[in-house]
Amino acid sequence: MDAERPLDALNAARGKRVLVELKNKRRVSGVLKAFDIHINLVLEQAEERDENGEMARKLGDVFLRGDMIVLVSPSE
């Protein structure tokens, strides 16, 4: 992923599956639908992941508040 600015990396990931780690140690994966300058994210087909990366439960469409996000990574 060749990005000059942080939001370029998110823009390149739009429409692709990403893994998001939250401050409360939860992990959510889903297809990145939208984001804003505060890194608020909208994910489709979201799933909560356990410590081993296995699906814990299906969430559907979710909105993740940017100030709760620790990292966003491309997901396999």
N, C-alpha and C positions, 0 to 999 in steps of 0.2 A: 504494500500500500504506500504509494508515493504522495505524501501530503506535506504542504508547506506550512499550513496553519492547523491547529487542533480541530477546528470545525470542518476542515477539508477531509479529515479522516472519517468523521461521522457521516459526512455527505457521501463519501465513497461506500460506506457500509449501508446506506439506505436501501431497503428492499432485500437485505441479506440478514441471515441469522447472526445475532450477537449474544455474548454472555455479559451480564451486568452483575457486578458485585456491589452490595449495599453496605452501609456502615454497620448495620445490625448483623452482619456476617451472612445474610441470606444471598443466594445466587439465583438470578432469573435469566432464562434464555428465551429469545423470541426474535421475530422478524422486525427489524427497525423500520417503523412506518414514518415517524416524524420526530424532530427535535427542535429546540430553540437555543438562543444564546446562553440561557441559564443551564443548559444540558438537561432540561426536562425532556424525557423520552416517552414516546408512545410505541409500545411493542404489540404486535399481533401474534397469535398462536403462542402466547407466553406459557412457560412452564417453570415452576420452582425446582431447583436442583439441590440435592443433598451434598454432604461433604465429599462423596465419591464421584460426583458429577452425574449421578443417576437421577431420573425424573422422580420428584417427590409428589407433585400434583400439577394438574393442568389449571391454568389461570385464565386463558382466553386473551382478550384484549386488555392491556393494562397501561396506566400512566404512572411513570416513575419520576418523582420529584428530584431535580438536579442536585439539591443539597444533601441528599441521602446516598448519592452514587460515589463509590470509591474508584471504580474502573469500568471501562467498556472495552470488550475485546471481541474480535471476530470469533465465531464459533463454528465448529465442524458439524 
